[in-house]
């Protein structure tokens, strides 16, 4: 006899029971379950005392399973209706997945292909076909993939440390999506396909908007950056883990690292040349991006780049414009949101920037974070050869610089936009990359455990969606701060601190998910990383450290 606590209610059983049989309705509302703090698929059987929580699309872990299962469904539909096409998935704009048909002929009708795929997907959903889990040895898996000519999957599976591989079967279709899956095709009712040449976007529910599909928001500037990132990955042959690992040997690793660093240098030179060419107009350079994008190192490297052009840039910290803590109005819940733009002295900042640009001397405030209030001022006057660099969460927000004419501002959005896949059907989340950067940095510089960083990450993400992403399309330049080799370097740091999270921790699930893909990367020694590299902001040893 064993007792199961299901969403707060206790039930007693004498025989093994499937999780899905514990669900009272059959509306396919839940997609996976948390069992004693481990994620389990709904086919999972228990015969032990357990706390069970069923997760729907308002939970991010359920969304991971839903999205992976949806890619599985699209892949299955391709094989059924268009086996001649090769395709690749990437995370894309408007919080969707992009399906790129890589061998699409110019005479092919993309709209008709998409409609046919959607028809096939809907047919599979209506049949509610079971998706069951299989296990093979690595040798059996490689033999299976060789039979079906999946070279990209063969390449990466060789780096898998475990001796077995999990597959999922639906009818005659077998594939592995490196994630937990929903029990059957009937669970995948909520999706939208949107034509986006040379492929289409797959929209799906998102936890951060209440488990529904968010409205489509086109982002041509951001989309162009993703396409450039994909072309760069192809140029240096680094679009998958296996390809990156092939570079990580002593004969080629230094060249690989330097190619990526050179790419960063080229982008910095482009920005510097644009600002120099328009230096009579551009007086304020605003830099913003989500957490762990490398804003501090980028700002310093841009400052030096501009110095090589004969300019004399000055950096002004937005942090010094915080209002005294007792002057900040709490929200409706009585809480103070320190990320809110109204925590800054917007009026003073606007006037200071305008006066500086006009050649006037100003008193720049100094904020004391220990005392949580302003602590004096410093005098500053600049000449026409001195652009002002500001960096911060609100730097691209027009409210912050509304007194400055548009032609005098140059806005830069920075974020790592790596287009790396485990294999062609399994992309790696850019958000996970930034989380790993932050975990490594927090441990290195603050001795903060990974559990603390993971705990605050949802709040960080909410702030990004509220204050940063709405302004990215207004940027004059989007700087891709990703480095194709960086996960090989960060792996050893991240694994050590992630492995410290105990199984009973509420953050074990996130840690385990990060470990699962990180373990495929080969190590790259820190010695290859230049001291001015943006990556040094996270692993230490930067020229720009205080």
N, C-alpha and C positions, 0 to 999 in steps of 0.2 A: 504494500500500500504506500502511495506517495501523495503529497499535497502540492497542488499547483495554484499559485496566486495569480489570477488573470485580471489585469487592469484593476486591481484592488480587491477582487472577490476570490475567496478560497474555494477550491474544488478538490475532492479526493478521488483517486483512481486506483484500481487494482491491476490494470493492464496498460501496456505501452499505448500512448496516444499521440496522434499527429497534431501539430500546432494548428493547422487549418481547421481541424475538427473541434477546436475550442472556441472558434468564432461563431457567434450565435446566428448571424445573418450570412447570406451568401451573395452579397452585393459587390464583392471584390473591392471592398473599401481599404483593406490592409494589404501590404505588399511584402513585408518581412516582419520579424519579431526580435525583440531583445530578450534573451533568456539568460538569467543570471549574469547579466552584463556582457553577453556575447551575442553577436548578430547571427540569426538563424533564418533559413528559408522556411516557408510555411509547410513544406513537405517533411520537415525535421520531426523526428519522433522523440518523445521524452518518457523516461520511466524513473524519474528521480524528483525530489523536491525542487521546485523552481519558482522563481518570480518571472512572469511573462508579461511583456508589454508589446502590444501590436502597434505597428507604425504605419501611418498613412502619408499622403503626399505633403503634409505640413511638416514632416520631419526630413531633414537633409539626408539621412542614411537611407530612407525609403526611396528618395529621389535618385540616389546613386544606383540602386537596384533597378528602378523603373527605367532610367535612361539607358543603362547597359542592356536591359532586356529589349528596349525599343531598337537599339542598334542591331541586336540579334535578329529581330523581326524584319528589319529593312534588308539585312544581309540574306535572310532566308527568301524574301520576296525577289531579290536580285537573281539568286540562283534559279528560282522557279521560272521567272519571266525573261530575264536578260543575262543568261550565263556568260555571254561573250564580253560583258563589260567588267572592267577593273575599277575599283572605287576605293576611296580613302575617307575616313572620318576625321574631322578636326573640330575642336570647340571653337565657336564663332560668335559673331555679333548678336545682339539682342538675346543673349543667354540661351543660345540654341546650338545645335550640332550641324556642321556643314558636311554634306556628302559630296565629295568631288569625284566626278566620273573622269578618270584620268585618260581613258582612250576614246573619248567621245569624238566622233567624226563631225566635221562642220555641217554636213547635210543631215545629221540626226536631229530629230525633233525632241528637244529636252522636255517641253511641256507634255508631250504625249508619253514619254518615258515615265515622267513623274506621276501622271494620272494613272498609268497602268500599274505602277508600283503601289500607289495608294489603294487601288482597287484590290490588288492581291493581298496587301496587308489587312484590309478590312475583311476580306474573305477568311483569312487565317484567324483573325480575332473572333469573327462570328462562329467559327468552328470550335473555339475554346480548346485548342489542342494542348495537352499536357507538355510541360518542359521538364524533363527529368535529368538528374545529375548522374554522370558516369565517371569512372576513374580509370586511367590508363597509366602505364609506366611511361617514362620519358621516351624510351625506345619505341614503344607502341605509338605514342603520339607523333613522333617524327615520321614513322612509317605511314601513319594516317595522312599527315600533311603532305608527304611526298606524293602519295597517291592522288591527292587533289591539287597538287602544284601550288601549295601555299608556302613559297620560299620565305616570305617575311616572318611567318609564324615559326618555321623551322629554325631560322636564324636566332630568334630571341629565346626559344625554349632551351637552347643549349646553355644559356646562362642561368637557368632556373636551378636554385640550390637543392630543391626537393627532388626525390626520385619518382614522384608521381605527378600527374596532371589531371585536373578536373575538367571534364567536358560537359556540355549540355546537349541533349537530344530532343528534337521535336519532329515526330514522324521519321523521315529518313535524313533529316538535316542535323548535322553535328558541328558544333563550334564551341569556342571558349572565349569569354569576354572579360576574364580577369575580375569578375565581380559576382556577387550573389544575384540570383535571378528570381523573377516572379514565377508562381506555380504553373501558369498556363497563358496562352496567347490572349485569352479573354480578359485578362487584367489590363491590357494595353490599349484601352479605348480612347484615351485622351492624348491626342497629338495633332499637329498640323504640319503639312509639307508646304513649303513656299519656294517657288522657282527662284534661283539665284545663280545664273550662269557663271562658271561652267558646271554647275551642279544644283543642289537645292538645300534649303535649310530644313531641319527637323526641329520643330518647337515642341516642348513638353512641359508639364507642370513644374513649378519651382516652389520650394519650401518658403523662400523669403517673401513670396507674395501670397501666402495662404494656400498653397497647393493647387493653384490654377496656372494656366498658360498665360504668361505676361503678354501684353499687347506688343506687336512687332514694332520695333524702333530701328529704322535704318540708320546706319552710322558709316557713311562712305569713307570718311577719313580713317576711322579705326579699321574698317574693312580692308582698305588699301594697305594699311600697316600689316595686317595678318597675311595678306597675299605676298607682300614683300618678305615677311618672315619665312613663309613657306618656300619661296624661291631661293632665299639664302640657305635654308636647310638643304635644299636639293643641290645647290651649287657646291657646298662643302661636304656633301654626302653624309648628312647627319640628321636625317628625318626620323630615324627609329633608334631605340636603345642599342640594338645590335650593331648598327652602323657607327654610333658613337663609340661603342666598346672596341670596334676595330681600330679606331684612332688611338685608343688608350694603351699603346705599347711604347716602349722606349725609343723605337725608331721614328715614330710619327707624332707622339703626343705633344712635343714642344711646338711643332709646326701647327698642329690643330689649335692649341691654345692661342698662339700668336695670330692665327687667321681671325679668330673670334675677337681678339683684342683690337686688331687692326680695323675690323668692321666698326667697332665702337669709335675708334679714332676718326674714321671716315665720316661718320654721322656728326661727330663733334665739329669736324672741319667744315661740313656743310652749313651747320648752324652758325658757326663763327663767321664764315664768309658772307652769309646773308645779313647778319647783324652789322658787320663792317661796311658792307655795300650800302646799307640803309641807315648808317649811324647818325645821319643828320635828323632822321625821324625817330628811330627806335631809342627810347630813353629808359624804359622799364621792361625788364625781362622777368616774366612770371613763370614759375616752375611748380607743377603739382603732379601728383600721381598716388596710387593706392599704397598701402603699407608695404614696406620691404621692396620697393622698386629701385632703391639706390639713389635717392634724391640728393643726399648730402654729398656723396662722392661726385655725382654728376655735376652738381652746382660748382664744386671746387675745380673740377676739370674744365668746365666751361669758362670759369673765371680765368684760368691760365690760358686757355685757347684764345680768349679775347685779348689777353695781354700780348700774345704773339702777333696780334693784328694791330698793335699800337694803341689799343684802348686801355683805360684804367678803371675797370669795373669795381663797384663796391657792393658788398653783400649786406643786406639789412634783414634781420630776423623778425618774422611776424610774431614770434613768441613774446617779444618785448612790448607788443601792443595789446597784451591781455589786460582786461579790466581787473581792478582789485576784486578779490573773491567776494567781498561783501557787497559789491555793486552789481553782481550778476543775478539776474532774476531767475528763480527756479521755475521748472516746467509745471504742468498741471498736476503732476504727481509729487511735487515738492522736491524733485531731484534737479541737480545742476548738470547740464550736458556741456562738458568742457569742449566738445567738438563743434558746438553751435557757433555760427558766424557772429552771433550777437555777443559772444564772450570777448570779442575783440573791440577795441576802440576804433571803429570804422571811420568815424568823422575825423579823428586826429590823424589816422594813417593816410587817408585821402589828401588831407591838407598838407601833411609833411611831404608826401611824394610830389604833389603839385608844386610846392614851394622849392623843393630841391631841383626839380627839372627847370624851374625858372631862374635858378642861380642864387636863390636866397639861402641864408644860413638858417638852420632849423635845430630844434632841441629834440633829439631822438630819445624816447623813454627807455629806461632799463628796468626789466621786471625781475623781481626776486622770487624764485619759485619756492624757496624755503619759507619766506614770509607771506607768500601768496598775494603780493601787492607790488605796486610800482616803487622803485627805490632809486630816484634820481634821474638825471638826463645827461646826454652827451651832445656836444655841438658838432654839427656836420654841415659842410658846404661842398658842393661838387661843381665841376666845370662841364662844358659841353662834350668833353671827351670821356665822360664817366657814365656809362650805363649803370642802372641800379638793378641788382639781382635780388629777387625775393623768392622764397621757397616755402611752401606750406600747404596744408589741406585746402585752404580757401584761395590760393593764389590765382586760380583761373576764374574765380567768381567775379562777375562784373561789379557786383555791389561793393567789393573791396576797393576797386580802383575806378569808380564811376566818374571821378573828376578828371581822369587822365584820358585825353583823346585816343581813339582806337589806333590811329597811325603811329602813336608813340609807344605802343605796347607790343611785345612779342611774347606769345604764350606757348609754353612747351609742356606737353603731357608726357610723362615718363612711366613706363611699365614694362616688365619682362613679357615679351610676346613670343615665347618659344613654341614652335610647331613641332613637337616631338611626340611620337607614338610608341607604344609598346610594340604593336604591329599595326598594319594599315587600318584595321578595324577597331583599334583600341587607343584613343588619344590620351595623353597625360594632361590633367587639368593645370592651367596656369595658376589658378588660385592655390592649388596644392604646392606648387613651386614656391610661391611667395610665403606660404605658411612655413615651409621648410627653412627658407631663408631667415624668417623671424625666429623660429625655434633655435637655430644655430647662433644667431646674433644675441638673443636674450641669454642663452647659456654662456656664451663667450664673455660678454661685457657686463652682464648683471647677475651672473650665476643663478639665473632663474630656471627652474625645471621646465621641461616641455609641457607638463600638465598645466602650469600656470599660463603659458602662452596659448595653448589650445583652449583653455577656459575663457580667455578674453577675446578669442578670434571672432566669435559670432557678433560681438559688439563692434569690433573693428570693421567687419563686413557691412554691418548696418550703416555705419558712418560713411563708408565708401559709396554705397548706393545713394545715400542722401546728399552728400556734399561734394563728391569728386566726379563720379561718372557722368552726372548730368551736364558737366562742363567740358568733357573731353573733345566733343566735336567742334568746340570753339577754338581749339588749339591751332597755332600756325605750324607746329611741327610735333609729331609723335615720335619720341625716342624709344626704340626697342632696347631695353636694358638687359635682356636675356643673353646668356652665354651658353652655347651648346654643350660646353664641357663641364658646367658648374655642378651638376648633380654628382658627377664622378668625384669631385673635390669635397662637396659637402656631405657625401654619404657617411663617412666615418664619424663625423661630428653629430649628425642627426641621429644615426642609429644608436649611438651610445646613450644619448639622453632619452630617446623614445623607448628604448628597452628598459629604462628605469621605471616606467609607468606600470604599476602592478595590475594584474588581471582584474582585480575588484574595483579599480578606479573607473569613474564615469567617463574618463577620456581614453581608456584602453582601446575602444573601438576605433577612434580616429587614428591613434598611434599605430594600431595594427594595419589599418588601411594604407597608411603612408609607408610602413615597412614593406608591405607586400610588393610595391613596384620599385622601391628604392633598392632592394636587394639584387635587382637584375643588373645594376650598373657596376662596371669595373672601377676600382679606385684610381684616382689621379692624384699624384703627390702635389702638396701645396707649393713646393719649390718651383713649379712651372708657372705659378700665378704671379704676374708683375705686381710690384708694390703700389702702383697707382690704379690697379684694376678695380672696377666697381665691386667685384666679388670680395675684395679685401674688407669692405664695409661690414661683411657678415662673418668672415672667418678670422679677421684680425690681421695685423701687419701692414696696415695702410699708411702711406705717406701722410694722409690727411687726419690721422688720429691725433687727438689732443695730447 
